[in-house]
Structures are given as C-alpha cells and as structure tokens.
C-alpha cells in the first residue's frame, strides 16, 4: 500500500490527487459529481485514475455534502431543548438587522419550528452556580412527547451557561438515550463551549440537523473503503485540518467548510514554499466562488460565519467568503430586464449546455465557450467534448430577450460574474483593512485560471499564481492537511483585575484536552499548541483575537497582548483608545499535528514550446476576435515565458492570458503571471 489520495467533492466535479509514495508520481483526475450519492463519484475517480483501492494507504476526503444539505435544507427533523423561557431564541435572533434600510427584509426561517422548541425548567448562572435544578420529571414528559411526534430524528440541547456547568446537558443526554434509543443528540457545551447564547444555540441546532445524514454517509463511506481495502479514511474539516470519520459523525457541523478549506491549505503551502508573502486565494469551481486572505501566506480563520443572514455557525473555520459564481452559474434576466448571473447553478446534471448533456440555460462556461476562451482541443475533465453550438443556442435565446448580439450577451455574462467575484475579493481584503495590490492572487478551481487576469486587474493586483494542478488544487490541499482541533472556553475577566492563576488553569485545561484527543487519534507525538485570547474594550459588542505565548503566563504577557490588541483594533476599525479598560472573554487553543509532507515534483528547464494552434478570442465584444496562441501546459518547461494573449489548456483547467499580460513557469510548474 503506497498511494495517498486526496478527493474533493464539489457541486459539479469531483477531483482526485493521488501520490505514489514509492515513485513520487502524482496523478490527477476529474469526474462529474453524483449529488444524490456522493461516494459514487469518489470511487469513479479512483477507477478513472486506474487506482487499485487496495494500494491506497491514506485517503482524505473533502466534501460539500454538509454545506449542500444546509443550503438545500435537506437535513433531519430537529427538536430543541432549551432553558425554560428561552424557547423563542431562534426566532428573536438579534436586535440588529443586516440591511437597515430594506423595509421588505424578513428574518430567515430557522431550522426548528416553534412547536418543537421546548423550554425545560432549569437555570444556571454565569458563574456556574445552579439557580433552578433540572426538572427531570418534566424533561421525561417532553422527551416521550417528542418521541411520538412525526419525523423527529435529532435533538439539540442548549441550556443557558452550560459551557461553565455542563451537568444539566449531560443528564439530558442520559435521559434521551434511556427513553429514546437511537436518537441523535447534540449538546451545546460540546459543540461550542463559548458565550453568545443565540450563536451557540444556532450552531448546535445545525449540528443536530446534519447528524443523521452525515452519520449515514460516513457509515456508507467507511463500509465502501473497508470493502475496497483502503487503509485509513480521514475527513477534511472546516478549519483546514483532518479528523477521523468517527469524529466527523460526532460533530458534522465542523464540515460546513470542508471543501473550500483544502484549496486554502494548499495555497498556504505553495505560498510559503515560494516565499510569496501575502496571498489572496480564489477558487472558482462549477457552482461557487470562494475567496480568502492569507497574510504572510498564513490562512485566516473566523467564528462569525453565517449560513445566511441571521443563521450563524460559530465554529472556527477558514475565513472564506463564498458566493454563487461558478462556471455553471446560470444567467437570467430579472423583472426590470437586467442581466443577472447566479447564484443558481446548472450543477453536474445537466451542467452547462456546452457539456452536451442537455443543459438548456446559459451559464458562465457557455459564455466563455462562445467567446472562444475555451479551446475544443482540451477535453473537459479529460473526456467531455466542448459543444460550442449548444452554447451558442442557449446564448441566442437569452440574446433575443435582451435585444443584443450573442457576443455582447456572452461578454455581459462574463463581466457580471467578474464583478461579483471582485466584490468577494474586496470583502476579504480592502473591507478588512488590507491593501490587495501587494498580494499574489492564487487562482484555482476548474474556472479560476480563466478569470484570474481580469480579477487581478479589477483589484490592481500585479501578480497571479496558477498552480500546476489548478482544477484539483483543493484535493491536493486535502492530501497535505494536518490534523487540527480547536478548543475554546469562555471565561470573562477584566485585564485590570486579571486572575493569573485562573487564566493559566484555563489554557492548561484546554491543552490537556488537546493531548487526550490526539492520543485517541493515534498520534505518538504531542501536537503543536497555539494559544489565543479574545479581547475587547469594555462596552463593545464584539472582540478581536490576539495571540498568546505558551507556558505559564505572567502579567507582562497579558500587557503585551493588550498592546497587540490595540494594534489589531487600529488596523481593523481604524482607531484605538490607549488607556481604555480591556476585558478578556474567551480562551482558545489550536492543536495541530503534522501527518505527512507532500513535495511537488520539480520540472526540467527549457525554452518555451511553439503554440499548437491560433484562434480568435473575444476579449471585448466591441473589438471582435483577437488572434490568440493556444498551448498545452504539460509541454511547458521550467523557466519558459509566454506572452499574452494566450490560452493555456490542461486536463483540469484553462488559463487565459490577456493582451499585455505574460506568464513565467517556475521550477514546480506553477504559472507566475504578470497581469
């Protein structure tokens, strides 16, 4: 068994990167996803790559199964048990509105109807003392009633201040298992042991909502891997680390960003290897577009993510902004006659019309095909022929509604998609106080390299990196991901009255949990532990995370942390208040255990090859086609340079160089483009 495999299952394609440890050979494969049965595409990819599953010693799976279930609302029927008097927390949400001047905005419908939100007599105070003991008799009655209601298969339990006194939630699980064998249970102090009652409750509900679905999928995947003789199965988490499939069953909400995190980890790896400094990663696949800032090539993380307005998922995850802008995003005309693109997608079935699988609506990929930006010489995913005539037919139907030419509509679709993606890039850079102009744009995904130069010019970014395998880059990231767990504990204290003993106890307790978990994961060596604490000025609603040193902490360590907090506050908000009282709210530990190192193979140097063809490509509809050189990327040696305009094709993506841009191939086969 000498093969390690990483697989990323997306909405349109499933990508595989396989590394033969004996020879160092890397194989990549793309197959169409099978949304109704995601594991089918996984094993289709193994077969297409010619892999004997008995040779696979290590398999990491990144996925969008959890994300799609939430977006499409295809999870379990959930009940919520909460502290008496708090049953309406999911409906009340917050005082703030996401759009203050939108009089038509309506709060999103949450995942549990009010009839299944049950208040249980119990009450814990913020210091962990019990004001009202758990009423077990009343709880038993409610459990029996829920068990006999229609369709409920999962229960979320979120009691007030359970993160400082979890005994009531633990006893509730015991009673649920006694009275309702087989029901899936999520406890808030295990899912998210931190303050903010609404965020903790929402995250716990979403975890319960996914549990039956992900339990069945993990079981199915484990059975298929065991039958195929695969050695070790691991799942990519939203924080860019991996965990066992058993752990994934226990906390499925940790998989919501599983797919995008792979590409971000791969971007970090390549950025550090090449010494590129600040990066902005952008992943344009078939269904969505994700963007993430990586200062110093280090990924950024957040616990303020929302599935949609007012539905938070407060776990630590890679800080990527996602929008519905992929190659398969549908173009449409609204009631005012304005051209729109996305967020709906053609998906894998039928996919864009140019795939020749019966698509009847124009997509971004169809627009690129009509503009000549996709060359028929390069088969999509290695075996799908480009049907330009089918793309032209669906573009003509849209052009007829708008009263424009086919090329103008195609150009409009690309421009709208680029505008939407550029806005997502600004959200992770300029909107957070970072100037993107000195960054390198890392463009990947099946469609990312096709739009990269236009996105770079929109943000005045000078350099673009297109990795060697851009269409399977997230699968490559899954292959090199480390094991990572994040631990958190809310404990409020003011910096002026800091209890050093208590602060050290909190960090040490979190680190003990990390060491125990890593032993259970099979690690002989201790993980690398990274501390941080969330701080804010007294009276603020939101806090900022500040790095903390290891070991026993003294008052001088917290004084340095306060200085770092004020610098971060200045960068993030544009001001700081020296001398203002600061408070600590949450103590955090990230534990990282290295599993494997993956080195990209180097390629031989040489001169640039001759183009295999020249074809007309439309860059601006008013200017008409421009003669453009066409290259096969696998023929590029290290050190060669190519001038735009050019189309550079490969099995998993097409890179478009605009007029005036140029590309250089580095020793690892990456394209470094001057946009």
Secondary structure in CASP SS format (residue, H / E / C, confidence):
PFRMAT SS
TARGET T0000
AUTHOR 0000-0000-0000
METHOD secondary structure of the structure
MODEL  1
X C 1.00
X C 1.00
X E 1.00
X E 1.00
X E 1.00
X E 1.00
X E 1.00
X E 1.00
X E 1.00
X C 1.00
X C 1.00
X C 1.00
X E 1.00
X E 1.00
X E 1.00
X E 1.00
X E 1.00
X E 1.00
X E 1.00
X E 1.00
X C 1.00
X C 1.00
X C 1.00
X C 1.00
X C 1.00
X E 1.00
X E 1.00
X E 1.00
X E 1.00
X E 1.00
X E 1.00
X E 1.00
X C 1.00
X C 1.00
X H 1.00
X H 1.00
X H 1.00
X H 1.00
X H 1.00
X H 1.00
X H 1.00
X H 1.00
X H 1.00
X H 1.00
X H 1.00
X H 1.00
X H 1.00
X H 1.00
X C 1.00
X C 1.00
X C 1.00
X C 1.00
X H 1.00
X H 1.00
X H 1.00
X E 1.00
X E 1.00
X E 1.00
X E 1.00
X E 1.00
X E 1.00
X E 1.00
X C 1.00
X C 1.00
X H 1.00
X H 1.00
X H 1.00
X H 1.00
X H 1.00
X H 1.00
X H 1.00
X C 1.00
X C 1.00
X C 1.00
X C 1.00
X C 1.00
X E 1.00
X E 1.00
X E 1.00
X E 1.00
X E 1.00
X E 1.00
X E 1.00
X C 1.00
X C 1.00
X C 1.00
X C 1.00
X C 1.00
X H 1.00
X H 1.00
X H 1.00
X H 1.00
X C 1.00
X C 1.00
X C 1.00
X C 1.00
X C 1.00
X C 1.00
X C 1.00
X C 1.00
X C 1.00
X C 1.00
X C 1.00
X C 1.00
X C 1.00
X C 1.00
X C 1.00
X C 1.00
X C 1.00
X C 1.00
X C 1.00
X C 1.00
X C 1.00
X H 1.00
X H 1.00
X H 1.00
X E 1.00
X E 1.00
X E 1.00
X E 1.00
X C 1.00
X C 1.00
X E 1.00
X E 1.00
X C 1.00
X C 1.00
X C 1.00
X C 1.00
X C 1.00
X E 1.00
X E 1.00
X E 1.00
X C 1.00
X C 1.00
X C 1.00
X H 1.00
X H 1.00
X H 1.00
X H 1.00
X H 1.00
X H 1.00
X H 1.00
X H 1.00
X H 1.00
X H 1.00
X H 1.00
X H 1.00
X C 1.00
X C 1.00
X C 1.00
X C 1.00
X E 1.00
X E 1.00
X E 1.00
X E 1.00
X E 1.00
X E 1.00
X E 1.00
X C 1.00
X C 1.00
X C 1.00
X C 1.00
X C 1.00
X C 1.00
X C 1.00
X C 1.00
X H 1.00
X H 1.00
X H 1.00
X H 1.00
X H 1.00
X H 1.00
X H 1.00
X H 1.00
X H 1.00
X H 1.00
X H 1.00
X H 1.00
X H 1.00
X C 1.00
X C 1.00
X C 1.00
X C 1.00
X E 1.00
X E 1.00
X E 1.00
X E 1.00
X H 1.00
X H 1.00
X H 1.00
X H 1.00
X C 1.00
X C 1.00
X C 1.00
X C 1.00
X C 1.00
X H 1.00
X H 1.00
X H 1.00
X H 1.00
X H 1.00
X H 1.00
X H 1.00
X H 1.00
X H 1.00
X H 1.00
X H 1.00
X H 1.00
X H 1.00
X H 1.00
X H 1.00
X H 1.00
X H 1.00
X H 1.00
X H 1.00
X H 1.00
X H 1.00
X H 1.00
X H 1.00
X H 1.00
X H 1.00
X H 1.00
X H 1.00
X H 1.00
X H 1.00
X H 1.00
X H 1.00
X H 1.00
X C 1.00
X C 1.00
X C 1.00
X E 1.00
X E 1.00
X E 1.00
X E 1.00
X E 1.00
X C 1.00
X C 1.00
X C 1.00
X C 1.00
X C 1.00
X E 1.00
X E 1.00
X E 1.00
X H 1.00
X H 1.00
X H 1.00
X H 1.00
X H 1.00
X H 1.00
X C 1.00
X H 1.00
X H 1.00
X H 1.00
X H 1.00
X C 1.00
X C 1.00
X H 1.00
X H 1.00
X H 1.00
X H 1.00
X H 1.00
X H 1.00
X H 1.00
X H 1.00
X H 1.00
X H 1.00
X H 1.00
X H 1.00
X H 1.00
X H 1.00
X H 1.00
X H 1.00
X H 1.00
X C 1.00
X C 1.00
X C 1.00
X C 1.00
X E 1.00
X E 1.00
X E 1.00
X E 1.00
X E 1.00
X E 1.00
X C 1.00
X C 1.00
X C 1.00
X C 1.00
X E 1.00
X E 1.00
X E 1.00
X E 1.00
X E 1.00
X E 1.00
X H 1.00
X H 1.00
X H 1.00
X C 1.00
X C 1.00
X C 1.00
X E 1.00
X E 1.00
X C 1.00
X C 1.00
X E 1.00
X E 1.00
X E 1.00
X E 1.00
X C 1.00
X C 1.00
X E 1.00
X E 1.00
X E 1.00
X C 1.00
X C 1.00
X C 1.00
X E 1.00
X E 1.00
X C 1.00
X E 1.00
X E 1.00
X E 1.00
X E 1.00
X C 1.00
X C 1.00
X C 1.00
X C 1.00
X C 1.00
X E 1.00
X E 1.00
X E 1.00
X E 1.00
X E 1.00
X C 1.00
X C 1.00
X C 1.00
X C 1.00
X C 1.00
X E 1.00
X E 1.00
X E 1.00
X E 1.00
X E 1.00
X E 1.00
X E 1.00
X C 1.00
X C 1.00
X C 1.00
X C 1.00
X C 1.00
X C 1.00
X C 1.00
X H 1.00
X H 1.00
X H 1.00
X C 1.00
X C 1.00
X C 1.00
X C 1.00
X C 1.00
X C 1.00
X C 1.00
X E 1.00
X H 1.00
X H 1.00
X H 1.00
X H 1.00
X H 1.00
X H 1.00
X H 1.00
X C 1.00
X C 1.00
X C 1.00
X C 1.00
X C 1.00
X C 1.00
X C 1.00
X C 1.00
X C 1.00
X E 1.00
X C 1.00
X C 1.00
X C 1.00
X E 1.00
X C 1.00
X C 1.00
X C 1.00
X H 1.00
X H 1.00
X H 1.00
X H 1.00
X H 1.00
X H 1.00
X H 1.00
X H 1.00
X H 1.00
X H 1.00
X H 1.00
X H 1.00
X H 1.00
X H 1.00
X H 1.00
X C 1.00
X C 1.00
X C 1.00
X H 1.00
X H 1.00
X H 1.00
X H 1.00
X H 1.00
X H 1.00
X H 1.00
X H 1.00
X H 1.00
X H 1.00
X H 1.00
X H 1.00
X H 1.00
X H 1.00
X H 1.00
X H 1.00
X H 1.00
X H 1.00
X H 1.00
X H 1.00
X H 1.00
X H 1.00
X C 1.00
X C 1.00
X H 1.00
X H 1.00
X H 1.00
X C 1.00
X C 1.00
X C 1.00
X H 1.00
X H 1.00
X H 1.00
X C 1.00
X E 1.00
X E 1.00
X E 1.00
X E 1.00
X E 1.00
X C 1.00
X C 1.00
X C 1.00
X H 1.00
X H 1.00
X H 1.00
X H 1.00
X H 1.00
X H 1.00
X H 1.00
X H 1.00
X H 1.00
X H 1.00
X H 1.00
X C 1.00
X C 1.00
X C 1.00
X C 1.00
X E 1.00
X E 1.00
X E 1.00
X E 1.00
X C 1.00
X C 1.00
X C 1.00
X H 1.00
X H 1.00
X H 1.00
X H 1.00
X H 1.00
X H 1.00
X H 1.00
X H 1.00
X H 1.00
X H 1.00
X H 1.00
X C 1.00
X C 1.00
X E 1.00
X E 1.00
X E 1.00
X E 1.00
X E 1.00
X E 1.00
X E 1.00
X E 1.00
X E 1.00
X E 1.00
X E 1.00
X E 1.00
X H 1.00
X H 1.00
X H 1.00
X C 1.00
X C 1.00
X H 1.00
X H 1.00
X H 1.00
X H 1.00
X H 1.00
X H 1.00
X H 1.00
X H 1.00
X H 1.00
X H 1.00
X H 1.00
X H 1.00
X H 1.00
X H 1.00
X H 1.00
X H 1.00
X H 1.00
X H 1.00
X H 1.00
X H 1.00
X H 1.00
X C 1.00
X C 1.00
X C 1.00
X C 1.00
X C 1.00
X C 1.00
X C 1.00
X E 1.00
X E 1.00
X E 1.00
X E 1.00
X E 1.00
X E 1.00
X E 1.00
X E 1.00
X E 1.00
X E 1.00
X C 1.00
X C 1.00
X C 1.00
X C 1.00
X C 1.00
X C 1.00
X E 1.00
X E 1.00
X E 1.00
X E 1.00
X E 1.00
X C 1.00
X C 1.00
X C 1.00
X C 1.00
X C 1.00
X C 1.00
X H 1.00
X H 1.00
X H 1.00
X H 1.00
X H 1.00
X H 1.00
X H 1.00
X H 1.00
X H 1.00
X H 1.00
X H 1.00
X H 1.00
X H 1.00
X H 1.00
X H 1.00
X H 1.00
X H 1.00
X H 1.00
X H 1.00
X C 1.00
X C 1.00
X C 1.00
X C 1.00
X C 1.00
X C 1.00
X C 1.00
X C 1.00
X E 1.00
X E 1.00
X E 1.00
X E 1.00
X E 1.00
X E 1.00
X E 1.00
X E 1.00
X E 1.00
X E 1.00
X E 1.00
X E 1.00
X C 1.00
X C 1.00
X C 1.00
X C 1.00
X C 1.00
X C 1.00
X C 1.00
X C 1.00
X C 1.00
X C 1.00
X C 1.00
X E 1.00
X C 1.00
X C 1.00
X C 1.00
X C 1.00
X C 1.00
X C 1.00
X C 1.00
X E 1.00
X E 1.00
X E 1.00
X E 1.00
X E 1.00
X E 1.00
X C 1.00
X C 1.00
X C 1.00
X C 1.00
X C 1.00
X C 1.00
X E 1.00
X E 1.00
X E 1.00
X E 1.00
X E 1.00
X E 1.00
X E 1.00
X E 1.00
X H 1.00
X H 1.00
X H 1.00
X C 1.00
X C 1.00
X E 1.00
X C 1.00
X C 1.00
X E 1.00
X E 1.00
X E 1.00
X C 1.00
X C 1.00
X E 1.00
X E 1.00
X E 1.00
X E 1.00
X C 1.00
X C 1.00
X C 1.00
X C 1.00
X E 1.00
X E 1.00
X E 1.00
X E 1.00
X C 1.00
X C 1.00
X C 1.00
X C 1.00
X E 1.00
X E 1.00
X E 1.00
X E 1.00
X C 1.00
X C 1.00
X C 1.00
X C 1.00
X C 1.00
X E 1.00
X E 1.00
X E 1.00
X E 1.00
X C 1.00
END
